[in-house]
Amino acid sequence: MDRKLKELILYIADKCKDDPSFGATKLNKILFLADMNYYALHGKSITGSTYIHKPNGPVAKRMLPALHSLKKEKSATILEDLYFGYVRKKVVPGRGPNMSLFTEEQISLVTFLVEKTMGMTATEISRWSH
C-alpha cells in the first residue's frame, strides 16, 4: 500500500523543489487534499492511505514508514533547515517518481494542487482549503 504513497511523495517533492515554502507540513496538506478530493469524486483515495489527526493537520498514517523506506532505498533525503524560526523538514527526491501507478486524472489533480499552492505557506493552504 505504501508504494503509491511513496511515489506521490516523490512526485510532489519534485514539483515543489523550487517552492521556498515547501516542507513536510505542506507535503502532508497536498497529499491529504489530493486523496480527499479524489475520494469525494470516486469513492476511493489516490494512495489508499488512512489519515490521522496531528496538530498541523492530517497526516497519512504510513507517512513515517514511507519516508523511512524512501531514505533507506536512497530514493529521497530529508533536509532540515530553519523557516520563520521553525525547523522545516524538506523531502528531496533522489530519483524520479514512478507515475505509471496513477491515472491521468490523478496526476492532473495532484499537479493542480501543487500549482495552486505554490508559494503558499501551510497556514495559507489551510485558509484556502476551508
Stockholm file with secondary structure:
# STOCKHOLM 1.0

chainA/1-130         MDRKLKELILYIADKCKDDPSFGATKLNKILFLADMNYYALHGKSITGSTYIHKPNGPVAKRMLPALHSLKKEKSATILEDLYFGYVRKKVVPGRGPNMSLFTEEQISLVTFLVEKTMGMTATEISRWSH
#=GR chainA/1-130 SS CHHHHHHHHHHHHHHTTTCTTCSHHHHHHHHHHHHHHHHHHHSSCSSCCCEECCTTSCEETTHHHHHHHHHHTTSEEEEEEEETTEEEEEEEESSCCCGGGSCHHHHHHHHHHHHHHTTCCHHHHHHHHC
#=GC SS_cons         CHHHHHHHHHHHHHHTTTCTTCSHHHHHHHHHHHHHHHHHHHSSCSSCCCEECCTTSCEETTHHHHHHHHHHTTSEEEEEEEETTEEEEEEEESSCCCGGGSCHHHHHHHHHHHHHHTTCCHHHHHHHHC
//
